[in-house]
Structures are given as structure tokens and as C-alpha cells.
Amino acid sequence: MIVVLKPKVSRKQETEVLKEIRRLGYKPHVIRGVERIVIGAIGDERTHQSLEVLTTWPQVEQVMPVQKRFKLVNREAHPDNSVITVRGNLIGGKKFQVMAGPCSVESETQLLTTAEAVQKAGATILRGGAFKPRTSPYEFQGLGEKGLKLLAKARRATGLAIITELLSEAHVDLVAEYTDIIQIGARNAQNFQLLIAAARTGKPILLKRGLSMKVEEWLLAGEYVLANGNSNLMFCERGIRTFETYTRNTLDLSTIPIVKKESHLPIVIDPSQGCGRADLVIASCKGAVAMGADALLIEVHPHPAEAWSDGAQQVSLGQFAQLMEELKPFIAAAGRE
């Protein structure tokens, strides 16, 4: 860590800081500048107490960590890309994966029709919400366990793996029983007890970015999953809340190279939530592929205008088939299959 002292500190004040740095297990290296004294504290920040407590000392101006606060999701801890296997599908590997399906599971007919269509178009994982986090308590909240059973039926009929959202610690065992991937949504991205409970199921976890979450906070939330013995984690960018009102959220595709640089874990892009508009989904998907995303999470409905939730951002079955065809040259150009 780097400790910067305030201008014109006394020798006694400097000695006090050096003594405390040594007491905490670091070896100090003093650099004397014209205006300030900078102390490099050499030691492993993962095993020693943080020196940030020194910021409360009157002679200390700033304490800056050198190592990242996230340890296990950090690429330094795992230089190679992690690849996650979900029912034979490799996420983060050579093959580009597409997860697709309705925002909410509404009925057997709606779900099976969608599942068969997205599979035919090339999707390998079926998404669908059985429990729905809604802004208003009067909006459709999902079918619950009935929805999970319908997802399992669609998996048997099509062979598609399934992903669905976990909202509550009370539903951890129930959701884990049915799903292949547990999704932690934006509203729960920093619900750390829920993250811990989900991690302990051993199921692959897809962690969405919070509504106003900084990238470091997102990576640290992912750290909770790995720190609890589950290395099967995917990050999912789904747009953040900004001042812009033309789209529902602002889809931050810059997170793709950032997460790829900072972490070894796969990154998935959700363009449906990301912009909240079906007419922008195809272009957003192309951008995500070109920038190096590992997978897409797309909302698809047989009749979006009749959807029980978020119809404006769901593409139709025909639009999804068109999307998959238009993505092929982008996937090839990105060196994926």
C-alpha cells in the first residue's frame, strides 16, 4: 500500500507512522519529495490488516491500496479464462452462447412455443422468470413453483438448459431443484446473504449488475460467490440507471473489455433489459458480440404486445430468428463459433 503524509510533518510524526506500519506487518520504504513524504508499505494486503486505518491520523493525507480488493475474481489469481459448463454447454469458451426466452413464464403453451422456436433458431439455454421482482406490488409477480415446473417441462421437451431468477433465501432450495443456472437480478446484486446462499447450492450463478452499481462493487459482489466455494460465476451487464430517458436503461458495453481485463470469468450481455426497447435489441447484440461478450440473454415472446410483463423489450419469435441469422458474421469475426 502507499501512504502519503501531509506537507511539513515532523520527524516524530513520520516515525509514529513508520512504527505503526511495521506493527501491522509491512516493511516501509520511504520516498522523500520536495513537498511530501511518501511511504511504500511492502507486504501482502490479503494477509495483513489494511493500512486504511491510518487515514484517521492527523499527519496522513491519503492511503492507497496497490492490490485489487477483489481477490478470487481477479485475473491475477487466475490468468486463463474460466469456462463454465452447463448441461454440456461451455460458457466462456470458443462457442458463443445465447440464452433466450420470455421475461415471465405465463403458461405452458407460451413457454413451450417459445422454447421450441428459440432452440430451432440456435439458442442453447432457455430463460424465463418464475418469480418476478416488480416495481409495483400490483404487477404480475410470476407463477412461482408452477413456473419452475413448466420450465422443467420445457427442458425435457427441448433439451435446453434453463436459467431463472432467485429472489429470496426462502426459495433457494426450491429454485436450485429445478434450474440449471441461478440468476441474481439487479435489485439483489448486493444482497450478500442471498449471494452466499445461492453460491452454496453449487449451481452456476449469473450475477446481474445493479441499477447504479460501479464495476468494482459488481466484481466485489461476485467475490462473495467465489469466496463461498462456487467458482461457476458469470457477470451479466443489463444496463444502468442514468439521466437518459430515451431508453429504459443505459447499456454499458464498455464493461465487456473492463471485466475481461480485470476478471477471468465470463461476461453475458442482456440487451433487452439494457435498453428496454425491442427495436434496439439486434443492434445491441451485434455490438456485444463485436466487443467480446461470451453470451447473450435475450427476452423473446410469441406475442410481445400480450406479454404479462415488459412486453416493450421482448422480441417476437420471427425477430429472434432474424437476430440469430444477422449475428453469424459478427460471431465469426469475433473468432467464435
N, C-alpha and C positions, 0 to 999 in steps of 0.2 A: 504494500500500500504506500501511497505518497502522502506525507504530512507537510503542509505548508504553514510556516509560522508567520505571525503578523510582523509588520515592519517594526524595527527598533526594539525587539525583545531583549531582555537582559540575559547575560550568560547563565544566571541562576535559573531563569525561566526555561531556557533551552535545555539545561541539564535535567530539569524536572521531567520534561517531555521525553528525553532520551532514556531516562531511568524507567519511565512507565512503558515505553516501547519494549525495552529489554525484559521487563517483568512479565509482559504479555507474550513473550516467546519469540519476538522478532529481533533481527540484527539490524541496527540503524546504520545508515550511510548518509553522512551529512554533506550537503552541497551549499556552499555559501555564495549567494549572489550579492549584487550591489544593494538591492532594496530588502530582500527577504532571504530567509534560510529555508531550504527545502530538505526534508529528510526522507530518504528511501528506506522503508521498513521491509527487509527481506525475510520472507517466511511464507508458509503455505496458508493462505486465507481460509482454506477448507477445514483445517485442523486447529487453527489458532482463533482466539477471540478477536472479533473485529475491533479495529482501532477507531471506528467512527465515534466511540465514546469521547475521544479527545476533542471533538468539535465543541464540547461544553467548556473546555478550558479557555480562559481568557486570552492566552498567548497564541492559540491555534486559530488560523484563518480558515483552513479547509483540509479535509481528509478525503482522498480519492482512492477507491479500490482499483486495482490493476486487473484482477481476475473477475470474470463474469459471476454474477450472483447465482445464475442457474448453472449447475454443475453437470447433471446427468443428461440433460437435453442438449448440452453444448457439444459442438462438433469437435472441440479439443479432446473431449472424453471419448469420442467415437468418430474417428476421421472418415470412415466409409459411410455411405448412405445406408440407413436402415431400411429393410424391406419387410413389410408386414403381410402375412399370409391369412387370407380369409376364405375358407372353403375352396382352396386351390387357386384363388386369385391373388396375385402378387401386387401390392400397392407400394410404389416407390421403386419398382424395378423397371425393366425395359418396356413392358406393356403399359400403355396409358389406360386407366380405368375410368368408367363412367357409372355413377350411381344415379338412378333416376326413379321417379315415382311421384305419387300425389303428395301434396302438403299434408293432408289428413286422410286417413282411412275412413271412408264413408259407408261402403257396402261391399259385399262380396263381388258383385258384378263390376262395380267401378274399379276395384283393386285388381281383379284377375284380368280384366280387359287391358288395363294399363300395364300390368306386369308382362303379359304376352307381347304387347306392342313394343315395349322398351327392350325386351330381350331380343326380339326379331331385328330391331334396329342396331343392336350391338352392345347394349348395357349389360353389365355383369352383376350388379348389385341393385336391389330394389329398396328404395326409400319410402317411408310412409309413417305418419305420425299417429300413434295410438293415444298418447297423452299430449295435449297441446297447451303450451303456455300462451294465453291470450291476454292482451292488454285490458280488455273489458271482461268482467265476470259473466256477462250476458251472452258472450260469443261462444261458439261451439268449442267444447273443451276436449273433444276426442272420445272414441268408443271404449277406451281403457283396455281391459283384458280381452274383450271381444275383438278389438282391433288387432291385438297381438296374435290372437288365434287365426284371424284372417290373413295376416302376414305369413304365418307359418304355413297356412294352406297354399298361399301363392308360391312359397318356396318349394313345397312338394310338387306343385303343378309345373313349375318352370325350371327349377334347379338354381334359381337366382339366390344369392346370399341376401340377407336383409339387414337394414340399418334403421333404428328407430330411437327416439329421444327418451332419455331418463330425466324425470323432473324431481323426483323425491327419493330420499333414503328409504322411505317406506315401500317403494316399488322396486328396489334394487334386485332382489331375488326373482321377482316376477318377470321383469324385463330381461334379465340375464338368461332366464329359462328359455325364452323364445328367440331373442335376437342374436345375430352374428357379430354386429358392431353396436356398441352403445354410443349414442350421440349425446354430448353435453352441450346444451344450447347457449346462446349468447347471454341470456339472463342468469344462467347458473355458472358462467365461466369462472367466477371467483367464489363459488360455493365450495369451499375447500373440503368440508366434511363429505359432501356428495362426491367430489372427485376421488377422495380416499376410498369411499365405499365402492364406487364404480371400478376403481383400479383393482381392488381386492377380489373382484369376480374373475379376473384373469382374461376377460373378454377384451378384444381390441377397442380402443377408445378414440372417438373423433371429437376433438375439442374445438368448438367454435370460438372465434374471437368475440369478446364482449362488446357491447354497444359503443362504449367510449374508451376502450382498453388500449393502452400503449403496448407496443410489441414486447417490451421487456416484461410487462405484467402478464401478458399472454404466455410467454415462454416460462415464466415462473409458475404459472398455474399448471402448465404441463409438467413441471418438475414434481408436483405433488403425485402425479400418476406414476412416474418412474421411481420416485423415492419410496413408493409403496409396492414395489416389486413387479410392476407391469410395464414392460418395455414396448408394448404394442400400442403406440400412440401416434395419432395423426392430427396435425393442426389444420383448421378449416377457416379460411378468410371468408366472411359473409357480409362485409360492408360495415362501416362505422357511421355513427351519427355526426353529421357536420351541419353547417349553416345552410347547405344546399337543399332546396325543396323540389327541384326538377325531378329528382329520383328519390325513392324511399330512403335509401342509404347511399353512402359513397363507397363504391367497391374499390378497395385499395390494393391494386395488383402489385404495387411496389413491395408488398410483404413477401411475394414469392422469392425474389433473389435475396431479400434480407433473411428470411427463415432458412433458405438454402445455405447461406453463408454462416449463420450463427448456429444452426442445428443440423443434426444428421437425420431427422425424422421427416416423413413425407408431408407434403402440404396439398390440401384439397381446396378448390375454389367453389363457392356456392354463388353463382351469378343471379339466381332467382331472388334470394333474399338481398343479395348485394346491390341490386338496383331497383327491385320491386316492380319491374316492368317487363312483360314478356317480349316486347319488341326490341329490347336491348340484350336479351339473353344470348343470341347467336354471336353477336359481335364480342360480347364479354368473354364467351367461351374461347373464341379464337385468340383473343389477347392472352388469356390464362395459359393456353397451350403453348403459345409462342414464348412466353416468359418463363416456362419451365415447371409449371404445376404438374403434379403426379396424377391427379384425378379431378373430376368434376362431380358436383352434387346438384342435380337439376330437378326442379319440380315440373311434373307432367300430369295432365288430367285429360280424360276423354272429352270433357265439355267444360273448359275453364270458366265460362260465364255462369255455370251452375254449381261451381265449387262451393263447399261449405266454409272454406277459409282461403284467403289470399288468392282468389281467382285471377286477379290482375297480373300476377307474376308467374303464373303457370302456363307453359306452352302446351299446345294441343298435341295429339299423337302424330299428326302429319308434320307439324313444325319440328317435333323431336326427330323424326326420320330425316327431315331435310338437314337439321343441325348435324346429325351424325355423318351424313354424306359430306357436308361442307367442312367438317373438321379433319377429314382424312389427309388432305395435303399439308395441313398445319402440323398434324401429329407426325407425319413422315419428315417434314422439315426440321422438327424438333429432335429427330433421331429416335423417336419412339415407335412402337407398333400399335 
